[in-house]
Amino acid sequence: MTDQRIAPRDLDWHPPALTPRYRSSILRSPKHKPLSYAPTATELSGPTFGHDSIGPLDDDLIQNYARSGGLAIGPRIIVHGKLMDENGRGLPGKLIEVWQANAGGRYRHKKDGYLAPLDENFGGCGRCISGEDGSYSFRTIQPGPYPWPNGGNDWRPAHIHFSVFGDGFAQRLITQMYFEGDPHIALCPIVQTIPSKAAINTLVARLDMDATIPMDIRAYRFDIVLRGSSATVFENQMEGR
C-alpha cells in the first residue's frame, strides 16, 4: 500500500533568505523569523479559473503573439513533463503559466534595458492545464542568457519561469526551469544560493529525444514535484509551507 502521509518540507533544501553574493537579497531578506499561518477557507475555495478561459494558442508561444503568417525567432522546443504530488501521483486540471525572455535574452518589458533586440512575433508568455495524469506540454523557443547588474559580469542562465496554481489563485507556487548542459548554471549567483546540488538538479530540464519531432522541434522534459524529498525548489515557498 502506498504511504499517503505528507512528507515534511526540508528547509535546508531551499536557499537562505540572505545570500550576499546575490546582492539584492541584502535589502530584500527579512530581518525577523518568518511566520506561518494556516490558509483560510476563502483562500482554499477561490477565486478559481474556468477552463474555457484558455485559448487555442495559449500553450504555443511560437505563435500566440505572432503576426499573421509570422513565427517567433529562435530554436524551437517543446517543454513537457508531469505535475505530481509527493507520492508521484499526477495532479489533473491545474493551471500552469510560463514566461521567459526571447532567443536573444530579452524580455518584452518596458524596464528591460538589455541591448538584445525584441522579436515582434514573440510575447514570451503562455499557459496550459495539466491533463488527467498530471501531464502538461507547451511549445516555445529556447530563451537566451542575459547579463544582469549584480557583480559586474554576472549572467543569468537561459531559463523559463513557471507558476503553478492549485484550486484557487491564492494557492500558487513559482519556480524557474534551466536547461541541461548550460555552463551559466554553475556560475549564476541566484542558482548558487541553493545549498544542494541535488536541489539544483530539480530545476534542470533534460533533453528528451524520444519526444523530439524530427526535422522540426527538440523536446525537454521538466517534471514538477510539489512536496517531499524530491520536491522542486519553489522560490516563493522558503518558509516551509
N, C-alpha and C positions, 0 to 999 in steps of 0.2 A: 504493500500500500504506500502511495506517495505521501511523504511528510508534508502536510498542509500548513504547518506553522510559518509565520512570517519571520524571515531571517533578520536579525538586528543589523542596523547600518553601522559599518565600521568607519568612524570618523577619521581614522588615520589614512583611509583610502583617498580622502579629499585634501586639497591643498590648504594650508593655513591661511587665515584671512590676511595676515601681514607677511608679505614677502618682498623685502626692499628692492630686490633686483627687478621686480615688476613695479615700477616707480609709482604708478597711480594708486597702488594698494596702500601706500603710506598714508594718503589722505582719506581713502575710502574705507579702510578697515575699521571695524567697531572698536571702541575703547573699553567696552564692558562685555561681560559674558553674554552670549545670545540667549534669549528667552524662547521657549517653545510653548505654543498654545494649541490645544485641540481644535480642529476645524469645526465651524458652526454648521447647523443644519442648512442654512442658506447657502453656504459655500459648497456644501456637498450636493445640493439639489439643483443648483442652477446659478445663473443662466447657462444654457447649453446651446448647441448649434443644430441646424437641420441639414440632413444630407442633400436636400435639394439646393443648398447654397453653394455646393461645389460645382464649378463649371467644367465643361468637357476638356478644356486645355489647362486646368489648374495644375495638373501633375506633369505638364510638359513645358519646362522653362525655355526650351529651344524655340517654341512657337508662341507661347502665351502673351508675349509682349511685341512680337514681330509685326512689322507692317505687312500688308497683303503681298504674299509671294516671297517674303523675306524669311531668313533664319538667323539665329544667333551665331556669332563667330566664335570658333574655338573647338577644342577636342570634344566630340560628342560622347557622352557617357550615360549609362543607366545606373542609378543608385537604388538598390533594393535590399530588403532584409526582413526581419521579423521583430515585432514588438512583443516582449514577453514579460511575465511576472518572474518572481524569484524561483519558481518551481519549473520554469521552462514552458509554461502554458501560454499559447498565443492570446493576445488581447484584441478582440474584434471591435470595429466601429469607433476607433479613436482617431481624432483629428491630429494630423502631423503637418506642421508648417515648416518650410525651409526658406532660407535667404542666404545670399552669397555675393561675392564680387564677380566681375566678369572675367574673361580669359586673360585680360591684362592686369588683373588685380585691383580693379577699381569698382567701387560701389556706386550705384545710381542714387547718390545722396548729395544734397547741396553743400554739405560740410566736408565731403571727401576731396581733399586737395591734391591727391596723388596725380602725377603728370600723365599717367596712362590714359589713353582715350576711352571715352564712353562708346558702347555699342548701341546704336539706335534701335536694334532689334532684340535687345536683351534687358529685361526688367530686373532680374535677379531674385525673384520670389515665386513661391508656389505652395501647393498644399495637396494633401490626399488623405484618404481614410483607410485605416487598416482593415484587411479582409477578415473573413470568418476564422482563419487560422492565425491572425495577427500579422500577416504579411503586408508589405507595402512596397511601392515602386514609383519612381518618377524619372523623367528624362531631363538632362540638363547639359551644360558644358562644364568642363573641368576648370575651376577658378584658378587664377594665378596668385602667386605670393605677392606681398606688398610690404613696403617699408613703413615703420611707424616710429614716432618720436619718443622713444623710451631711453635707449642708451647710446644714441648717436648713429649706430649702424645695425639696428635690430630689424628683422623681417618676420612677418607672420607667415607660417606655412600655408599652403593652399588649404582652404577649409570651407565647409558648409555648416551653417548654423541650423540646429533642429529645435523645434518647440513641440512638445507632446502634451496634449490636453487630455484630462480624464473625463469624468461625466459632467463637469461644469468648467467654466472658464477660470474659476478660482483654483482649479487643480491643474497646474502647469509645471512642466519640467523643461529646462533648457540646457542644451549641450552643443558641442562642436564636433564635427567629423573631419578627420585628416586622412591623407592618402598614403598607402603603403609605399615605402621607399623614399619619402620626401626628406632630404637632409636637413631641412629647416626645423623639423620636429624636435631634434636633439639640441637645437640652438635657440629655440624660442623661449624667452623668459616667462611667458604665460604658461606654456605647456610644462615647463620645468618646475613650476610651483607644485605640481602634483608629485608627492613623495615616492610613489611606487611605479616602477616600470610596467608592472602588470596592469595597474590602473590606467596608465597612458595607453596601453595596448587596447583597452576597451573603446578608445576614441579613434582607432585607426581602421579604416575600411580596407578590405583586401580585394585585390584584383580577382575577378571571378570569370574565368574564360568560358565556363560552361554556360553562363548567361549572356555572353557576348554575341552580338549578331554579326556574322562575318561580312566584311567589306562595308560595314555601316557604323557600328557603335560598340564601344567597350563597356564592361559592366564592373561595378564594385559592390561588394556585399558589406552591409553595416547593420548588425543586429543590436537592438536596444533592450537592455535588461533593467527593469525598474528598481529592484532591490536585491539584497542578498550578497553573497560572497563574490559573485560575478557581475555586480551592478555596474552599469555605465556611470561614469563620473558626470554629475549634473552640476552646473555652475551656480544654480540658484537653490541648492539643497545642502549647503555646507553645515547647517545647524543640525542635520541628522534626522529630520522628519521626512 
